């Protein structure tokens, strides 16, 4: 369906603003930047965890024989992702995960107080309902996309249902990880913290409208890179470290030893990276990157 307002400037959002209001248009670009970066980083996290599980479950020689039979379930061990909250962020995140992570719609579920408003997701094959407890008990990764005012009630609902291996990824603003740990009685929690870089080049975000289309634009994808801090926005480096530790925890829950876990991370993040500069040598993660040298020396290949 074509947009009949294209080219009609009088119908644009900006045309209705006063001169004093126009000065705040930069906030729209900031909102676009935060939305796109949050969705892009979440998609990276899911895609990485999905790839790790597949790599473990599908082989790597004798590695498969070490995997707990509990993980070889009827669904093939494929990552199950739950989105708690069907508002703007929850809907955009769900669409991004379907588009960019190769997750089957059957491995993605949404719990919302108003599932009747999610017909566009249901058409894509995503199961939408209102049962936060069921979602928390089912998911391997649970995204919190609810309002901050609802968080205490939601956490009280889902706390008894969370498995030890479930990773909670929070989109809830203004609620830090220590507080989330208290509310959920759970330690496996990720929450990215974003910073606006004053004077940074935020022009890339000004014309952003559709999230899916924007994340197919190479310039936008480059601006979302969490390690480059471009486009006027950056994410706390601790987020990337937390992502790596979450991957190690996934491997640990699947009874994969420390060295094999490192091999999987290096294979997925380093050896396949097109940005790897061979002239500078090849960096590989070692045990010392995650624990101190004294403890690392006590680990055997079966730990």
HELIX and SHEET records of a PDB file:
HELIX    1   1 UNK A    9  UNK A   11  5                                   3    
HELIX    2   2 UNK A   14  UNK A   16  5                                   3    
HELIX    3   3 UNK A   19  UNK A   22  1                                   4    
HELIX    4   4 UNK A   26  UNK A   57  1                                  32    
HELIX    5   5 UNK A   63  UNK A   66  1                                   4    
HELIX    6   6 UNK A   69  UNK A   71  5                                   3    
HELIX    7   7 UNK A   88  UNK A  100  1                                  13    
HELIX    8   8 UNK A  105  UNK A  107  5                                   3    
HELIX    9   9 UNK A  115  UNK A  117  5                                   3    
HELIX   10  10 UNK A  119  UNK A  123  1                                   5    
HELIX   11  11 UNK A  132  UNK A  138  1                                   7    
HELIX   12  12 UNK A  148  UNK A  150  5                                   3    
HELIX   13  13 UNK A  151  UNK A  158  1                                   8    
HELIX   14  14 UNK A  159  UNK A  161  5                                   3    
HELIX   15  15 UNK A  177  UNK A  184  1                                   8    
HELIX   16  16 UNK A  203  UNK A  205  5                                   3    
HELIX   17  17 UNK A  211  UNK A  214  1                                   4    
HELIX   18  18 UNK A  218  UNK A  223  1                                   6    
HELIX   19  19 UNK A  237  UNK A  253  1                                  17    
HELIX   20  20 UNK A  258  UNK A  266  1                                   9    
HELIX   21  21 UNK A  267  UNK A  271  3                                   5    
HELIX   22  22 UNK A  278  UNK A  280  5                                   3    
HELIX   23  23 UNK A  287  UNK A  289  5                                   3    
HELIX   24  24 UNK A  293  UNK A  296  1                                   4    
SHEET    1   A 6 UNK A 127  UNK A 129  0                                        
SHEET    2   A 6 UNK A 108  UNK A 111  1                                        
SHEET    3   A 6 UNK A  81  UNK A  84  1                                        
SHEET    4   A 6 UNK A 141  UNK A 144  1                                        
SHEET    5   A 6 UNK A 167  UNK A 170  1                                        
SHEET    6   A 6 UNK A 189  UNK A 190  1                                        
SHEET    1   B 2 UNK A 194  UNK A 196  0                                        
SHEET    2   B 2 UNK A 233  UNK A 235 -1                                        
END                                                                             
